[in-house]
């Protein structure tokens, strides 16, 4: 839900609550696994320029294949 929701209806507070309710260890493990499998990719190319909002996105390669 937090990753696949279209931007026009995405609620950052609801997404934050959902992720926090699962705990940092669970979220960090899931994130690492999805990044290593290519399901997620980083949405910002320059890590020194942190912007508010989603920092990861569903990989375009994964979307087109599946």
ChimeraX commands (.cxc) that place a marker at each C-alpha (Angstrom):
marker #1 position 0.00,0.00,0.00 radius 0.5
marker #1 position 2.70,2.51,0.93 radius 0.5
marker #1 position 4.68,1.86,-2.25 radius 0.5
marker #1 position 1.99,1.10,-4.82 radius 0.5
marker #1 position -0.45,3.90,-4.11 radius 0.5
marker #1 position -0.68,6.49,-6.91 radius 0.5
marker #1 position 0.72,9.92,-5.97 radius 0.5
marker #1 position -2.63,11.67,-6.36 radius 0.5
marker #1 position -4.20,9.64,-3.53 radius 0.5
marker #1 position -1.06,8.85,-1.47 radius 0.5
marker #1 position -1.40,9.86,2.19 radius 0.5
marker #1 position 2.06,10.18,3.75 radius 0.5
marker #1 position 0.69,10.17,7.31 radius 0.5
marker #1 position -1.24,6.95,6.73 radius 0.5
marker #1 position 1.75,5.32,5.01 radius 0.5
marker #1 position 4.04,6.37,7.85 radius 0.5
marker #1 position 1.65,4.94,10.43 radius 0.5
marker #1 position 1.37,1.68,8.52 radius 0.5
marker #1 position 5.14,1.23,8.25 radius 0.5
marker #1 position 5.82,2.26,11.86 radius 0.5
marker #1 position 3.22,-0.23,13.09 radius 0.5
marker #1 position 5.33,-3.07,11.66 radius 0.5
marker #1 position 8.55,-1.98,13.36 radius 0.5
marker #1 position 11.92,-0.84,12.06 radius 0.5
marker #1 position 13.51,-4.31,11.94 radius 0.5
marker #1 position 10.76,-5.75,9.74 radius 0.5
marker #1 position 10.70,-2.74,7.42 radius 0.5
marker #1 position 14.50,-2.57,7.10 radius 0.5
marker #1 position 14.75,-6.29,6.29 radius 0.5
marker #1 position 11.93,-6.08,3.73 radius 0.5
marker #1 position 13.45,-2.98,2.13 radius 0.5
marker #1 position 16.91,-4.57,1.82 radius 0.5
marker #1 position 15.41,-7.73,0.32 radius 0.5
marker #1 position 13.27,-5.85,-2.21 radius 0.5
marker #1 position 16.20,-3.60,-3.22 radius 0.5
marker #1 position 18.53,-6.58,-3.68 radius 0.5
marker #1 position 15.95,-8.38,-5.85 radius 0.5
marker #1 position 15.38,-5.29,-8.00 radius 0.5
marker #1 position 11.73,-4.89,-7.01 radius 0.5
marker #1 position 12.43,-1.46,-5.50 radius 0.5
marker #1 position 14.85,1.19,-6.67 radius 0.5
marker #1 position 15.95,4.48,-5.18 radius 0.5
marker #1 position 13.93,7.38,-6.52 radius 0.5
marker #1 position 16.61,10.02,-5.93 radius 0.5
marker #1 position 19.84,9.88,-7.85 radius 0.5
marker #1 position 21.78,12.25,-5.56 radius 0.5
marker #1 position 21.83,10.97,-1.94 radius 0.5
marker #1 position 23.07,14.36,-0.69 radius 0.5
marker #1 position 19.77,15.98,-1.73 radius 0.5
marker #1 position 17.20,14.43,0.59 radius 0.5
marker #1 position 13.67,15.52,-0.21 radius 0.5
marker #1 position 10.48,14.80,1.72 radius 0.5
marker #1 position 8.26,11.99,0.49 radius 0.5
marker #1 position 8.92,8.55,-0.86 radius 0.5
marker #1 position 12.61,7.73,-1.23 radius 0.5
marker #1 position 12.04,4.42,-3.03 radius 0.5
marker #1 position 9.91,3.44,-5.99 radius 0.5
marker #1 position 8.76,0.24,-7.61 radius 0.5
marker #1 position 11.37,-0.57,-10.23 radius 0.5
marker #1 position 10.23,0.05,-13.78 radius 0.5
marker #1 position 11.99,-3.12,-14.87 radius 0.5
marker #1 position 9.99,-5.14,-12.32 radius 0.5
marker #1 position 6.67,-3.54,-13.34 radius 0.5
marker #1 position 7.16,-4.33,-17.04 radius 0.5
marker #1 position 8.28,-7.91,-16.43 radius 0.5
marker #1 position 5.52,-8.81,-13.98 radius 0.5
marker link #1:1,2 radius 0.2
marker link #1:2,3 radius 0.2
marker link #1:3,4 radius 0.2
marker link #1:4,5 radius 0.2
marker link #1:5,6 radius 0.2
marker link #1:6,7 radius 0.2
marker link #1:7,8 radius 0.2
marker link #1:8,9 radius 0.2
marker link #1:9,10 radius 0.2
marker link #1:10,11 radius 0.2
marker link #1:11,12 radius 0.2
marker link #1:12,13 radius 0.2
marker link #1:13,14 radius 0.2
marker link #1:14,15 radius 0.2
marker link #1:15,16 radius 0.2
marker link #1:16,17 radius 0.2
marker link #1:17,18 radius 0.2
marker link #1:18,19 radius 0.2
marker link #1:19,20 radius 0.2
marker link #1:20,21 radius 0.2
marker link #1:21,22 radius 0.2
marker link #1:22,23 radius 0.2
marker link #1:23,24 radius 0.2
marker link #1:24,25 radius 0.2
marker link #1:25,26 radius 0.2
marker link #1:26,27 radius 0.2
marker link #1:27,28 radius 0.2
marker link #1:28,29 radius 0.2
marker link #1:29,30 radius 0.2
marker link #1:30,31 radius 0.2
marker link #1:31,32 radius 0.2
marker link #1:32,33 radius 0.2
marker link #1:33,34 radius 0.2
marker link #1:34,35 radius 0.2
marker link #1:35,36 radius 0.2
marker link #1:36,37 radius 0.2
marker link #1:37,38 radius 0.2
marker link #1:38,39 radius 0.2
marker link #1:39,40 radius 0.2
marker link #1:40,41 radius 0.2
marker link #1:41,42 radius 0.2
marker link #1:42,43 radius 0.2
marker link #1:43,44 radius 0.2
marker link #1:44,45 radius 0.2
marker link #1:45,46 radius 0.2
marker link #1:46,47 radius 0.2
marker link #1:47,48 radius 0.2
marker link #1:48,49 radius 0.2
marker link #1:49,50 radius 0.2
marker link #1:50,51 radius 0.2
marker link #1:51,52 radius 0.2
marker link #1:52,53 radius 0.2
marker link #1:53,54 radius 0.2
marker link #1:54,55 radius 0.2
marker link #1:55,56 radius 0.2
marker link #1:56,57 radius 0.2
marker link #1:57,58 radius 0.2
marker link #1:58,59 radius 0.2
marker link #1:59,60 radius 0.2
marker link #1:60,61 radius 0.2
marker link #1:61,62 radius 0.2
marker link #1:62,63 radius 0.2
marker link #1:63,64 radius 0.2
marker link #1:64,65 radius 0.2
marker link #1:65,66 radius 0.2
view
